[in-house]
Amino acid sequence: MLTVSNLNQYYGGSHILRDLSFEVPAGQVTCLLGRNGVGKTTLLRTLMGVVPAKTGTLTFNGVDLAHTKPEDRARAGIGYVPQGREIFSRLTVEENLRMGLATQPRSARVPELVFELFPVLRKMLNRRGGDLSGGQQQQLAIGRAIASNPKLLILDEPTEGIQPSIIKDIERAIRVLAGRPAADGTVSTREPISILLCEQYYDFARSLADHYLVMERGEFLKRGAGADMERDKVRELLAV
Ligand SMILES: Nc1ncnc2c1ncn2[C@@H]1O[C@H](COP(=O)(O)OP(=O)(O)OP(=O)(O)O)[C@@H](O)[C@H]1O
């Protein structure tokens, strides 16, 4: 479980994250929603240590990570799929996936799970990242994060600019990772991964969320159970 307390973040003089406290419960899907520019990406980058938090505490499974580097957080079991994917366009798919093994023992190999979730990546192992479609690159970015064997996976708008068929694949992958039953009723025997999913696509978030958080101007405007998103009129809160 990830526990965040009184987190504050600034860009220069702008107060971007305002005293945020929340939890990402183990083995569940927590969706972070909010309009453009409210601070979602800044929050995820702060959780990952890409930008250091100004104040606040952050513990992951009881370990204080607030003053650690991104690689330490990755080593602690936090995987990150950044907005815009940030794959290496000149490296092959296989080399990109192997980047995810950087925090693993030398003998580690790309887990079979990556190819089970995204079979297209196996077919394209020798292609350069830059030659893949946007949707395939998103699958590669998620695959790379899974290769690091995370206990918590943080995804920043994985559906942004992605075609519907690949959105379906990504949704299915998140379900499998979170230990939900597949369409045929089978359930993976793997330990479920906790998911923190930042999204603007309401229906996608709604279909996956155990919990939701709605952000506005660096604060949480509303939070609750995924099952209550309709009742709580979350869709209206995201409308421009
Ligand atoms: N590196 C930066 N330097 C200064 N200001 C920034 C920087 N990155 C983001 N901001 C500003 O911080 C605020 C929050 O941005 P952020 O990207 O976290 O929002 P967001 O909710 O993720 O939006 P989006 O959905 O568009 O990515 C915005 O006003 C943005 O202009």
Ligand as a Chemical Component Dictionary entry (heavy atoms), coordinates in Angstrom:
data_LIG
# 
_chem_comp.id                   LIG 
_chem_comp.type                 NON-POLYMER 
_chem_comp.pdbx_formal_charge   0 
_chem_comp.three_letter_code    LIG 
# 
loop_
_chem_comp_atom.comp_id 
_chem_comp_atom.atom_id 
_chem_comp_atom.alt_atom_id 
_chem_comp_atom.type_symbol 
_chem_comp_atom.charge 
_chem_comp_atom.model_Cartn_x 
_chem_comp_atom.model_Cartn_y 
_chem_comp_atom.model_Cartn_z 
_chem_comp_atom.pdbx_ordinal 
LIG N1  N1  N 0 7.910  21.822 -15.576 1  
LIG C1  C1  C 0 6.982  22.727 -15.269 2  
LIG N2  N2  N 0 7.318  23.999 -14.933 3  
LIG C2  C2  C 0 6.368  24.920 -14.615 4  
LIG N3  N3  N 0 5.050  24.671 -14.601 5  
LIG C3  C3  C 0 4.642  23.439 -14.930 6  
LIG C4  C4  C 0 5.577  22.403 -15.300 7  
LIG N4  N4  N 0 4.866  21.268 -15.564 8  
LIG C5  C5  C 0 3.568  21.585 -15.400 9  
LIG N5  N5  N 0 3.413  22.871 -15.017 10 
LIG C6  C6  C 0 2.156  23.546 -14.687 11 
LIG O1  O1  O 0 1.639  22.905 -13.533 12 
LIG C7  C7  C 0 0.228  22.757 -13.625 13 
LIG C8  C8  C 0 -0.138 21.293 -13.482 14 
LIG O2  O2  O 0 0.327  20.590 -14.619 15 
LIG P1  P1  P 0 0.190  19.002 -14.793 16 
LIG O3  O3  O 0 0.879  18.623 -16.048 17 
LIG O4  O4  O 0 0.614  18.353 -13.546 18 
LIG O5  O5  O 0 -1.377 18.848 -14.950 19 
LIG P2  P2  P 0 -2.242 17.624 -15.460 20 
LIG O6  O6  O 0 -3.437 17.588 -14.595 21 
LIG O7  O7  O 0 -1.412 16.401 -15.528 22 
LIG O8  O8  O 0 -2.640 18.060 -16.900 23 
LIG P3  P3  P 0 -2.627 17.227 -18.274 24 
LIG O9  O9  O 0 -3.787 16.323 -18.202 25 
LIG O10 O10 O 0 -2.768 18.300 -19.307 26 
LIG O11 O11 O 0 -1.310 16.512 -18.348 27 
LIG C9  C9  C 0 -0.182 23.379 -14.946 28 
LIG O12 O12 O 0 -0.604 24.706 -14.686 29 
LIG C10 C10 C 0 1.096  23.372 -15.753 30 
LIG O13 O13 O 0 1.098  24.435 -16.666 31 
# 
loop_
_chem_comp_bond.comp_id 
_chem_comp_bond.atom_id_1 
_chem_comp_bond.atom_id_2 
_chem_comp_bond.value_order 
_chem_comp_bond.pdbx_ordinal 
LIG N1  C1  SING 1  
LIG C1  N2  SING 2  
LIG C1  C4  DOUB 3  
LIG N2  C2  DOUB 4  
LIG C2  N3  SING 5  
LIG N3  C3  DOUB 6  
LIG C3  C4  SING 7  
LIG C3  N5  SING 8  
LIG C4  N4  SING 9  
LIG N4  C5  DOUB 10 
LIG C5  N5  SING 11 
LIG N5  C6  SING 12 
LIG C6  O1  SING 13 
LIG C6  C10 SING 14 
LIG O1  C7  SING 15 
LIG C7  C8  SING 16 
LIG C7  C9  SING 17 
LIG C8  O2  SING 18 
LIG O2  P1  SING 19 
LIG P1  O3  DOUB 20 
LIG P1  O4  SING 21 
LIG P1  O5  SING 22 
LIG O5  P2  SING 23 
LIG P2  O6  DOUB 24 
LIG P2  O7  SING 25 
LIG P2  O8  SING 26 
LIG O8  P3  SING 27 
LIG P3  O9  DOUB 28 
LIG P3  O10 SING 29 
LIG P3  O11 SING 30 
LIG C9  O12 SING 31 
LIG C9  C10 SING 32 
LIG C10 O13 SING 33 
# 
